[in-house]
Amino acid sequence: MTELEILREKILKLKGERNAIIISHNYQRDEVQDIADFTGDSLELSRIAASAKCDVIVFCGVNFMAESASILSPEKTVLLPEIGACCPMADMITVSGARSLRTQFPGYNFTDGYVYPADFTLSDIKKLYPGVPVVTYVNSSADVKAESDICCTSANAIKIVEALDSGKVICVPDKNLSAWIARNTKKEVIAWDGFCHVHDRVTTADVSLAREEHPDALLLAHPECRIDVLEMADHVTSTSGMLRFAISSDAKEFIIGTEIGLLYRLRKENPDKTFHPLRKDMICPNMKKTTLKSVLRALETMTPEIKVPEETRIHAKRALDRMLEIK
């Protein structure tokens, strides 16, 4: 047996003993996706975990995803195999306390105007716009969700904003998703200056080059990309949306504008179609931290456990529930 086969056998044995399920985000390593009971996007997986009949959830993703599982499944033990698997974008906003994005990412230029600098806090911006609803992307910490009015995903963000009885909304933490919302609503969008470093690095020049190399391919782009990139795409959607679109489309070739981990599942589910990454370096290092060894270690030691404090959990769940109520 190979090392991977031995690891798989040990994991599956322990999973049964612990009455556990393993869930994997679409951006995880191929072998991690293969051993998972469920693969999907962050909120999709948390909802699956909440309804699953199990005692333990091994969440192969990053910290805010495991927090969401804990918010929706407080009675279950939620394990994050790699405690250092964080989301830089989620860390770009805090409820209080200064945090300078310019120090963390000195190579980026930041805009002024409607986008607020990231050394503000959520409390600061709420004071500036009293009574304006805060729409928080699920790619955020439990603390930030708890201080928000409603959550959104990349798939339903426009629908959520349109459903609110307010002509003005605060959207955090992704400025690119916020720009996409603003482009598709008449409401005023006050956006935070956060971003996903994987998607934000894509430029229009990258799109032009990819189209030159693959002239027959459709371009699918994630709304975490910059607005000028999204305007060049054939279809803008979430990772789950890309999976559905690829299956239903008559097209045979696609350029994928999101983290390259999604290509594994796209190719697996569409063996007769061809998929190209928009950029070959669209890799999230934190998503790649989880390995079969860390999954096994988590099941052996039942650590690291992610537990959201009850008061925070109740308020964060309220924001998630409000989102789920909007059909």
PEPE-V429189 format. One line per field, one symbol per residue. psi: psi as a letter, one per 20 degrees, with the letter a starting at -180 (. if undefined). burial: # if it has 16 or more other C-alpha atoms within 10 Angstrom, else .. A space follows every 10 residues. Layout:
psi=???
burial=???
This chain:
psi=qrghhggggg ghghgghilq qpqpqijrqg hghhiqhqpa rghghhhghh iqnrhpooon brghghghhh gimhiqpppo hohjnrohgh iipqgrpqoo hhhhmiiqqq qacipqqijr rhhghhhhmp ipqoopqimr rhggghjrhq rrrhhjgghg ghiqmpipqp pqjohghhhg ghhjqiqpoo qqlrrphghh iprhhggggh hghmhjqqpp qqjirqhhgh iiqhpprrgh hgggghghqi qipqpomapi hhhghghgim ijrppqqgpi jmpohhhihp rhghgggghg ikrppoopqg gggghhhghg ghghio.
burial=......##.. ##..#..#.# ########## .##.##.### ###.##.### .....##### ########## ####.##### ###.###### #####...#. #......... ....###### ##..##.... .######### ########## ########## ##.....### ########## ##....#.## ########## .##...#..# #..#..#### #######.## ..#.###### ###..#.... ..######## ######.... ..#######. .###.##### ##.######. .#######.. .##.###### ..#....
